[in-house]
């Protein structure tokens, strides 16, 4: 790489970097020759490697000085999520490079020089971490040198495997060699915005063999009409294997109860199984949007209590033979609740004023309670606020309320039972 140019500050350097990247983005790439396009792609990959090494170095210093605490965050990961506005996975990946930079100086130096790509460097670190601690530095130097010389990923993995085999202690005749362990074994299940799942992990050889055997057994094509891909058949096989495991009752009980699969399905989805009215269709449409918001919030918050948020065909398929437990959930609009409290206070003040007239003996209290226009207006407003405030996230109260002031009947129209409209009397409000 060329000599590093002099800048007055990092701010000036980043300003120049933004200018350069802006120029590259605005260029007419479609008009470029293939050689120029390839040059751009190779240079961008090199800059990505340099950027990864630079970010690791800056983030390491930021973490060491606890710079994140100045913004009220308790960790660098929290700061990255809330201040840099990146996902949890991206923040974890950035911090992983901080650890790699400390443990693998040869690799981070090669990244900073643009000699290896970020993905190759990550794999080199993974392979080197499997070696004994006293062998890792030398292994990094050998693997980085091979990558600089043009070795591809297959060559590098073969070289790493040979070093790993040579690093193992010789099996003695006493049979006291410790059993091999996989400290990096892991399985991660995350939910996406639309409720789907992402499954990833690092399996031990034994676990990989068992999982492969089960998936192969349950993923056989079901005749010539089965057009599923191999990946789709593996997905369906995994679901079938888990369903059979739960149905067999072989899982440990939780809190003394058999393991259950919880699925959240809106009443709108259940009602959609039958034909409904126009109002019901409007309600179903609105509830579908609210359900999508709840499902997205659950995916970002770790899945809530672990239940799946289903809709559409998946919800109908799950509900057809499942035990349904009705649960009513809801939330309150703080703004409406505040208005309701204010109106109740005003009505209470009005009644207290009437009581004072009654104690004075002027005979005006009964007339104020019965015929005061302001009191009737407050009663109507309180009933309307109470009805709006009762709208639950589950959707039932919201679907049953239409604020319609009918001449001669000041209360809102509320079909409380069986879809039969019943008007609430303003005099029924409770202080």
N, C-alpha and C positions, 0 to 999 in steps of 0.2 A: 504494500500500500504506500501511497505518497506520504510525505512528511505532514504532520498535523499543522494546519494553519493556526495563526495566532488570533485570538479573539479577546476582546476586552472583558467579557463576562460570559457566563453560560447563557444568560438571556439573549445576548447578541448572537451566540452560536445557534441557539434554537430558532431565532428569527431567520437566520440564513437557511437553516434546515427546512423550515416551513416554506420558504420561498422556493427552494430547490424542489421539494416534493410537489408544491403547487404547479411548478412548471412541467414536471414530469406527468402529472395527472392531466393537465390541459393539452398536452401534445397530441397530435393526430396519429394515434398508434395504428389505425387502420391503413394509413398511407405509408407506413414504414415498410421497409423490406424485412423479410423474415430474419435476416442476420441482425438487423437493428432491434427487432422485437426480442430475439433471443438474448442479445446483449443486455437489454433492459431487465429481463427476467433474472438473469444471472447476477446482475449488479444489485437488484432488489433483494435477492436471497442473501447476498453477502452483507448488505446493510441490515437485514433482519438479524443476522448473526451478531454483528457489531452492536446493534441495539439491545439484544438480549444480554450480552456481556455488560454493557453500560448500565442497563437497568438493574442488574444484579449487584453491581458495585455501588450504585447510588442507594438502592434499597437497603443494602447491608449497613451503610453508614447511617441512614435514616432510622433503621431499627436499633442500632447500637446507641444512638443518642436519644432514643425515645421521642423522636420528633412528632410522632402521631399523637402524643398526649396533649400537645398544644391545641389541637382541634377537638379535644374531649373524647378521643377514641382510646380504647383500652388495648389495642394491638395493631400491628402494621396491617394485618389482614382486614380488620374492621375499617381502618382508614382507607385502604384501597377500595373496599366495597362502597363506602359511603361518600368518600371524597373524589376518588378517581372514577367512581360510577362504573365499576366493572362487576362481573358476576363473581360468585363465590369460587367457581372453578378456576377462573382466570387469576384471581388473587392468590389462590393456593399454588397455581403454576408459577407465578412470579416469585413467591417465597421459596418454592422448591429450588429455583435457580440460585437464590442466596445461599442455601445450604450446599449446593453443588459447587459454587464458586469457592467456598472455604475448603471443601474436601478434595476438589480436583483442580488445582491451579493450572496444570498443563492444559486442561480442556478449556478453561475460561480464557486463557491467553490465546489459544488457537481461535476461539470465537471472536475475541477482540480484534485479531488480525484478519478475520474473514477467511481463514483457511479451511474451516469446516462449517457445515450448515448447523443450524440449531437442532434439527431433528437427529442428525448424526451424532452431535455432541451429547444429546440426551441419552441416546442408546449406549454410547461409550461409557457414560457415567453409570448407567444401570448395570452393564456387564462388569465394570470394575468394582462396583459395590459388592458383588458376590465373592470377590477374592478376599483373602486375609488382609487385615489393615496394613501390614508391612509390605504387601505386594502391590497395593493399588497405585502408588505414585509411579512406579516403574511401568505398570501395565498401561496407565494413561499415556505415558510418553511413547510407548511402543505403538499403541492404537492410533494416537494422533499422528505420529510419523507415517504410519501406513495410510491413513486417510489423506494426508497431504500428498503422498506419492501416487494417489489415484485409486486406492483400493475401494471397491464397492462394499455395500452392506453385507453381502454374502461372504466376501473375503474377511471382513472385520469380525463377523460373528464366529467364523471358523477359527480365527486367530484367538479370540477371547475364550472360546471353548477349550482350545488347547492349553492356554495359560491356566484356566480354571482346573483342568484335569491335572496339570503338573503341580498345582498348589496344594492338592489334597495330600494329607499325610499317608504314608505307606501303611496298608492294612497289616497289622502285626499278627503273629500267631496266637496272641492271647485273646483276640476278638474284643478288645476294649475300646475300639474306635467309636467315638460318639456318633449318634444318629444324626443324619443331615436334617436341618430344619430350613424352612422358608419363611424368613421374617417379613418379607415383602408380600406375602400372600394376602389377598384382599378381594372383596366383592362389593361393588357399589351399585345401588339402585336409586335413581333419581327420577322425579316426575317432571314433565315438560309443561309448558303453558296450557296446552290443550288436554292435559291429563294423561298423556301417553307416558311410557316409562323408558328409561335408558339404563341398560344393564352392562356393566363393565367390570373387569377384575383381572387379577393375576392368580392363576390356579396352580397348585402343586401338581406334579405328574400323576399322583394317585387320584386327586380330585378330577383332573382333566379326563382321565381314563373312565371314571365312573360316569361323569356327566355326558361324555361322548357316547358311551354305551347306551345310556337311557334315551338320549335324543335320537340316536340311530334306530333304536327299537320302535319308537313311537312316531317317527317321521317318514315312514315308508309311503310312497305314492299310493293313493286310493283309486287305482284304475287309470284308464287312458284319459278320462275326463278331468283328472286332477291336474290343473294348470299351475299350481303353486310352485314357486321357486324353492330351491333348497333352503334358503334362509327363512322363507315364510313357513315351510314345513317344520323347521327347527323351532321357530317361535311357537307354533301350534302344539308341537310336542312338549315344549317346556310347560305351557299352560295346562296341558292334559296331565302331565306328570305331577304337577303341584295339586291339581284337582283330585287326582286319585290318592295322593298322600293324605290330604285333609279328610277325604271321605273314608279312608281306611281307619281313621282314629288312632294312628300311630304317633301323633305328635304329642309332646308333653302338654298338660293342661296349664292354663293361665288363670290364676286366681280361683282354682278349683273348677273351672269350666272348660269344656272342649274348645279347641281352636276354631274360630269362625272367621269367615271372610266378610268384612263389612263393606257394603257398597252404598253410597249416597245417591238416591234417585229422587228427583223432584216429584211432587204430586202432579205437576204438569205433565211429566212423562207418563205417569200411570193413567191420568185422565185422557191422554192422547190415544190410549188404546181403544177408546170408544169415541164415536162421533159426538161433537159438542156444539154449543151455540157460538154466535159471533163473539160475544163477550169472553167466552171461554178460550176461543182461539187467540184473541188479543192477549189474554192473561198468559197463555202458554208461551207466546212469543216473548213477552216481557220476562217471564220466569226463566226462559232459556238463556237470555242475556245475563240475568243476575247469576244463574248457576255457573255460567262460564267464568264470571268474575270470581266467585267463591272458589272454583276449582283452580284458577290461576293463583289465587292468594294462598291456597293450601300447598301448591307445588313450590312456591317460593319460601313458605314457612316451614318446610320439612314434612309436609303431608298431614299436619294436624295429628289426629289420634291414630292414623295409619289406614283409614278407610279410603276406598277408591271413589272418585266422583265421576259418575257415569251419566250418559244421556244417549238419546238416539237408539240405534239397534242394540248397542251393548247394554243399555239399561233395561230394555224390554227382554233381552235374552236372560239377564241375571234375575229379573223379577218374576219370570214365569214359574219357577219352582223354588223360590227362596222364601224363607220365613221373614215377613215384613213387620218391622217394629215401628209404629208411628211415633215420630218425635217432632215436636213443634219448636222451632228456633226462631229468633227474631232479634231486631235491634231497634233502637229508639233514635229519632232525629233530635239531636240536642237543641237545635234552633227552635223546632216546634215545641219541644218540652219547655224551653225557657219562656216562649210566648204563652203557653198554657198556664204556667205558674203566675206570670204577670197578670193575666186576665182574672185568674182566681183571686189574686190579691186585690185587684180593683173591685171585684164583686163583693169581697168581704168588707172592704172599706165602705162601699155603698150601703150594705146591710147594717154596719155599725152606725152609720149616719142616721139611718132610719130608726135604729134602736134609741139613739140619743133623743130624737124627736118624740119617741114614744114615752121615754122617761120624763121629758119636759111636759107631757100632757097636752100637746097641741093637736093630737089626732091626725097627724099627717103620715105616721109610720106605715099604716096598712095601705094607704093609697100609694106610697112610694114603692112598696114591695110588689103591688099588683099591677100598677099601670105605668111605672117609670120606663120610658123608651130606652134610656141608657141601660137599665137593668136587663131588659129583654135582649138588647143587642149584645150585651156581655154574655148572656146565657147562650145565645146562638153561636157566638164566637168560641166559647169554651167547648161546646159540643163538637163543633167542627175541628178544633185543635185536637181534642181527645181522640176523635176518629182517625185523623191523619197520623197522630203520634203512635197509634196502635198498629200501623202498617209494619208487618214483620218481614224479615228477609225471606222467610219460607214462602211468603207470597199470598197466603189465604186472606188475611185482612185487607191487603191492598187490592185484591181482586174483587172484594165484596163492597167496596166503598166508591160511591160516586157523589161528590158534593153537589147537590142540586137543590137550591132554595126554591121551594114551591110556594106560590102566593097563598097566604092563609095558613101555612104550615111551616114555621120557620126552621125546623130541624132538617138535617141532611138525610137523604134517602139511603137506607141501609138494609139490603136484603139479608137479614140475620140468619134465617133458617130456610132450608129447602128451596132457596132461590125465590122466596116470596117477599116482595118489597114491604118493609115495615118502617114507618117513619118514627124517628125518636123524638119524643116530646122535649121541648126546651126546659120544661119545669122538672124534668127528671135528673137534671145535673146535680151532682153532690159536691158540697163544699168540704 
